[in-house]
């Protein structure tokens, strides 16, 4: 049985418990979402839904401090980053409010053999969203913003440790004018998730989470012929090819590794550096990592605690396992103190080690030395994941050429944190499939219906 509870990772104290949804609650949620799709979504225009979505954005901004503190309490995020997450979520809702009419406008198709032809994009029905704990508001915005504006209704199953943020988002949608059923929050168990996916009234599933969870959901959805979007794990590279400013490259690599205390799917977990720069880079990188301040999220440190004791224990086991297999520990620890895990740097990780192919979800970076672009590309592509990457080079053509060879969904050149509402997000390989954000995001769950008039 899943327990929905707010457990402050800074203290490991249970702050508040929430009752899990009953089977009757689940059936009511599906019926409510289906009813809202048949009535509200079918009888409102994109412009009318966009106006409500703009109000969702406004309410996030009006309550930014309150919402940010919920994030800090639920999963330990440093306060300034929590504020930034809520504000970015508001930008996403506003982006779809501003652009949905254009994105969903009829697309005229040239039809030399007949009369007028066009594609009309419409919602497909009830969607299930299964969201993770690492970005409690941002992940939901990527899901609900485009899909509800497009004319779908959604059932949202948040992570067990995020019931307070889940409830706050549902309240905002109601206050913004969306009727009962347009956005439904459930505190579902794993068995109940299976029930929702199997229900014929539900037309699609979007999951952001672990590779294991994604595989399980995709299997169930496939069995019932449901469309799926999966954003799963990542072991992104930061490739340092050439630079006239090594300090700036170090800053990018540290920021890329430690966003959200190292708990980001697209964090730069593998730092791959050309031999020419490696020794100086490693010295500066280790020093900068070691100088970072760690503490409770409410004190707004550089790093907060990991999200839970379980997360800290898993990371401890991965680091200690790597060291036992021969990896070099430059700075940090093999053991967490409660949920706190210090900034840690490893090197001499080889393909024979388990950690070589694992995702390190916390403030642990692995340094690699390479001697050519070809070697860097081969190392980068050896991961089973393919989410994002950072390429550092003063030669834009070289950076793009290397980017072309990377098996990833995103390439950021000479920058970190370049995400934006208008830029699509997603990966390949075991990082999942489908895209969120941007114009591509709203396309995932719409019926692209073709109309053809006789000549």
Secondary structure, DSSP 4 states (H G I P E B T S, - for coil): ---EEEEETTTTEEEEEEPPPPHHHHHHHHHHHHHHIIIIIHHS-HHHHHHHHHHHHHHHHHTHHHHHHHHHHHH---HHHHHHHHHHHHHHHHHHHHHHHHHTS-EE---TTSS-EEEEEEE-SEEEEE--STTTTHHHHHHHHHHHHTT-EEEEE--TT-HHHHHHHHHHHHHTTPPTTTEEEE---HHHHHHHHH-TTEEEEEEES-HHHHHHHHHHHHHTT-EEEEE----EEEEE---S-HHHHHHHHHHHHHGGGG--TT-EEEEEEEHHHHHHHHHHHHHHHHT--B--GGGT-SB---S-HHHHHHHHHHHHHHHHTT-EEEES-SS-BTTB---EEEE---TTSGGGSS---SSEEEEEEESSHHHHHHHHHTSSEES-EEEE-S-HHHHHHHHHHS-SS--EES-S----TTS-B--EETTEE--BSHHHHHHTTEEEEEEE---
